Amino acid sequence: MKLLLVDAGNTRVKWAIADHDAALGHWLLHGAVAHADLDVLADAWRPHGVKRSIVANVAGAELRARLAALLPPGEVEWFASTARRAGVANGYRNPAQLGADRFAAAIGAHALAPGQAVVVAMCGTATTVDAVGSDGAFIGGMILPGLALMASSLARNTAQLPQAAPGAAAPPLFADNTNDAIVSGCLSAQAGAIERAMAAHRAGECILSGGASPWVASALNIPHRLVDNMVLVGLHAAAQDANDMEA
């Protein structure tokens, strides 16, 4: 059975088409579009015989309505955080309050590193750093401004500081110009949050995903791995779970 997996984030919609029983992350087709370009997706999805769509949407009701009109015919699940799914027990005080993208990423991390304590960092518009136990318990996490948001906030709210953005290579820790100093500080804040989480959780695996993850990874002093589209990996793992339809 063909699955359509959709991660509707704050700035982009990421998607993949996969066979139900394929290895996680092995897509037949995948892509991403800005919200403004959403209408191209119907033509991209229609020819592929999708029978089931699973959508994690954290971008609000308006985007959900737009997506609903574009999805292929067939079964549609609007993925949401529950108390338990695909081997992950949601430890949030109110399980439904956990963002669907974070819950999906936790499921994906547990599926990729079974039996290990994991820290999964999603580096996008915001950066989330979450801890999953070796037994699949989602313990909780932290949310901080993403790399670009940190840099733009400094430029917007601090007099005489320029707008700075990460370049192809990370600047030195002690930068000798203001642009690089801003990027170095923001990278250090991101990396420090992840490294602190790893130490506190005593995790054996650190997984990074999201558009800013290559830059954040460059600042880490701990072993880690980069995984593309972790939310889609988690949606795929949820679809493959034997108890999926009972969740």
C-alpha positions as CSV (number, residue, x, y, z in Angstrom):
1,M,0.0,0.0,0.0
2,K,1.2,3.5,-0.9
3,L,1.4,6.0,1.9
4,L,1.5,9.8,1.7
5,L,3.4,11.2,4.7
6,V,3.0,15.0,5.3
7,D,4.8,17.3,7.8
8,A,3.1,20.7,7.7
9,G,5.5,23.0,9.7
10,N,5.5,26.7,10.4
11,T,7.3,27.7,7.2
12,R,7.2,24.7,4.8
13,V,5.3,21.5,4.1
14,K,7.5,18.5,3.7
15,W,6.2,15.3,2.3
16,A,7.1,11.8,1.1
17,I,5.4,8.8,-0.6
18,A,6.5,5.4,0.6
19,D,5.4,1.8,0.5
20,H,3.9,0.8,3.8
21,D,6.4,-1.9,4.5
22,A,9.5,-0.1,3.2
23,A,12.5,0.7,5.4
24,L,12.1,3.9,7.4
25,G,13.3,6.9,5.4
26,H,13.2,5.0,2.0
27,W,10.9,7.2,0.0
28,L,9.6,6.6,-3.5
29,L,9.3,10.3,-3.9
30,H,9.6,13.3,-1.6
31,G,9.7,17.1,-1.6
32,A,9.0,20.3,0.2
33,V,7.2,23.6,-0.6
34,A,6.6,26.9,1.1
35,H,3.0,27.6,2.2
36,A,2.6,30.0,-0.7
37,D,3.2,27.2,-3.2
38,L,0.9,24.6,-1.6
39,D,-1.4,24.3,-4.6
40,V,1.3,22.5,-6.7
41,L,1.0,19.4,-4.4
42,A,-2.2,18.0,-5.7
43,D,-0.6,17.4,-9.1
44,A,2.6,16.0,-7.4
45,W,0.6,13.5,-5.4
46,R,-2.3,12.4,-7.7
47,P,-0.5,10.0,-10.1
48,H,1.0,7.7,-7.4
49,G,-1.9,5.5,-6.2
50,V,-1.8,6.7,-2.6
51,K,-4.3,4.8,-0.5
52,R,-3.6,6.4,2.9
53,S,-2.4,9.8,4.0
54,I,-1.0,10.7,7.4
55,V,-0.6,14.4,8.2
56,A,1.1,16.1,11.1
57,N,0.1,19.7,11.0
58,V,1.4,22.3,13.5
59,A,0.6,25.3,11.3
60,G,-3.0,25.9,12.2
61,A,-6.6,25.4,11.0
62,E,-6.3,27.4,7.8
63,L,-3.4,25.4,6.5
64,R,-5.2,22.2,7.5
65,A,-8.2,23.2,5.4
66,R,-6.0,24.0,2.4
67,L,-4.2,20.6,2.7
68,A,-7.5,18.7,3.1
69,A,-8.6,20.0,-0.3
70,L,-5.3,18.7,-1.9
71,L,-4.9,15.2,-0.4
72,P,-5.5,12.2,-2.6
73,P,-8.7,10.2,-2.2
74,G,-8.6,7.5,0.4
75,E,-8.0,7.2,4.2
76,V,-6.7,10.4,5.9
77,E,-5.3,10.5,9.4
78,W,-4.6,13.9,11.0
79,F,-1.8,12.7,13.3
80,A,-2.0,13.9,16.9
81,S,-0.2,13.2,20.1
82,T,-1.8,10.5,22.2
83,A,-0.8,8.7,25.4
84,R,0.9,5.9,23.5
85,R,1.8,5.2,19.9
86,A,4.2,2.9,18.1
87,G,6.1,1.9,21.3
88,V,6.4,5.5,22.6
89,A,4.7,6.4,25.9
90,N,3.9,10.1,26.0
91,G,5.1,11.5,29.4
92,Y,3.7,15.0,28.8
93,R,1.5,16.2,31.7
94,N,-1.3,16.6,29.1
95,P,-0.3,14.2,26.3
96,A,-2.5,15.9,23.7
97,Q,-0.6,19.2,24.3
98,L,2.6,17.8,22.9
99,G,3.1,19.1,19.3
100,A,2.3,16.4,16.7
101,D,5.7,17.0,15.1
102,R,7.6,16.4,18.3
103,F,5.6,13.2,19.1
104,A,6.3,12.0,15.5
105,A,10.0,12.8,15.8
106,A,10.2,10.9,19.1
107,I,8.5,7.9,17.5
108,G,11.0,8.1,14.7
109,A,14.0,8.4,17.0
110,H,12.8,5.4,19.1
111,A,12.3,3.3,15.9
112,L,15.8,4.2,14.6
113,A,17.6,3.6,17.9
114,P,15.5,0.9,19.7
115,G,16.6,0.1,23.2
116,Q,18.7,3.2,23.5
117,A,18.2,6.4,25.4
118,V,17.9,9.1,22.7
119,V,18.0,12.9,22.4
120,V,16.3,14.1,19.2
121,A,16.8,17.7,18.2
122,M,14.6,19.3,15.5
123,C,16.3,22.4,14.2
124,G,13.8,24.5,12.3
125,T,12.0,27.7,12.9
126,A,12.1,26.7,16.5
127,T,14.6,24.2,17.9
128,T,13.1,21.4,20.0
129,V,15.3,19.1,22.1
130,D,13.5,16.0,23.4
131,A,14.5,13.0,25.5
132,V,13.2,9.5,24.8
133,G,14.1,6.6,27.2
134,S,15.5,3.3,26.2
135,D,12.1,1.8,27.0
136,G,10.3,4.3,24.6
137,A,9.2,6.7,27.3
138,F,8.9,10.3,26.0
139,I,10.3,12.1,29.0
140,G,9.9,15.7,27.8
141,G,12.1,18.4,26.3
142,M,12.9,22.0,25.7
143,I,11.9,24.6,23.1
144,L,14.1,27.5,22.1
145,P,14.2,29.9,19.1
146,G,15.7,28.3,16.0
147,L,19.1,29.4,14.7
148,A,17.8,32.0,12.2
149,L,15.2,33.3,14.6
150,M,17.9,33.9,17.3
151,A,20.1,35.8,14.8
152,S,17.2,37.9,13.4
153,S,16.0,38.7,16.9
154,L,19.3,40.2,17.8
155,A,19.3,42.2,14.6
156,R,15.8,43.5,15.2
157,N,16.0,44.3,18.9
158,T,19.6,45.4,19.4
159,A,20.8,48.8,18.2
160,Q,23.6,48.7,15.6
161,L,23.8,45.0,15.2
162,P,23.6,43.7,11.6
163,Q,21.4,40.9,10.4
164,A,23.4,37.7,10.4
165,A,22.7,34.3,9.0
166,P,24.7,31.0,9.1
167,G,27.0,30.6,6.1
168,A,28.6,27.6,4.5
169,A,31.1,27.1,7.3
170,A,30.8,27.8,11.0
171,P,32.8,30.8,12.3
172,P,35.4,30.4,15.0
173,L,34.1,30.2,18.5
174,F,35.7,33.6,19.4
175,A,34.9,35.5,16.2
176,D,36.7,38.6,15.1
177,N,33.8,40.5,13.5
178,T,30.2,41.2,14.6
179,N,28.4,39.0,12.0
180,D,30.4,36.0,12.9
181,A,30.1,36.7,16.6
182,I,26.3,36.6,16.3
183,V,26.4,33.3,14.4
184,S,28.9,31.8,16.8
185,G,26.8,32.8,19.8
186,C,23.6,31.4,18.3
187,L,25.3,28.2,17.3
188,S,26.8,27.8,20.8
189,A,23.4,28.3,22.4
190,Q,21.9,25.6,20.1
191,A,24.7,23.2,20.6
192,G,24.9,23.9,24.4
193,A,21.2,23.0,24.8
194,I,21.7,19.7,23.0
195,E,24.9,18.8,24.8
196,R,23.3,19.6,28.1
197,A,20.3,17.4,27.3
198,M,22.6,14.5,26.3
199,A,24.5,14.7,29.6
200,A,21.4,15.0,31.7
201,H,19.7,12.1,29.9
202,R,22.8,10.0,29.7
203,A,21.7,9.3,26.2
204,G,23.5,6.9,23.9
205,E,22.2,8.4,20.7
206,C,21.9,12.0,19.5
207,I,19.8,12.6,16.4
208,L,19.4,15.9,14.6
209,S,17.0,16.8,11.9
210,G,15.5,20.0,10.3
211,G,16.7,22.7,7.9
212,A,19.3,24.2,10.3
213,S,20.7,20.9,11.6
214,P,23.8,20.8,9.4
215,W,24.9,24.2,10.9
216,V,24.0,23.2,14.5
217,A,25.8,19.8,14.0
218,S,29.0,21.7,13.1
219,A,29.1,23.2,16.6
220,L,28.5,20.0,18.5
221,N,31.4,18.3,20.4
222,I,29.5,15.0,20.9
223,P,28.8,12.1,18.5
224,H,25.6,12.6,16.6
225,R,23.8,11.7,13.4
226,L,21.8,13.7,10.9
227,V,18.5,12.3,9.7
228,D,16.5,13.9,7.0
229,N,12.8,14.5,7.6
230,M,12.6,12.9,11.1
231,V,8.9,13.8,11.4
232,L,8.1,11.8,8.2
233,V,10.2,8.9,9.6
234,G,8.1,9.0,12.7
235,L,4.8,9.0,10.7
236,H,6.0,6.1,8.7
237,A,6.9,4.2,11.9
238,A,3.5,4.9,13.3
239,A,1.8,3.6,10.2
240,Q,3.9,0.4,10.3
241,D,3.1,-0.3,14.0
242,A,0.9,-3.4,14.4
243,N,-1.4,-1.5,16.8
244,D,-1.5,1.6,14.6
245,M,-5.2,1.5,13.9
246,E,-6.0,1.0,17.6
247,A,-4.0,4.0,18.8
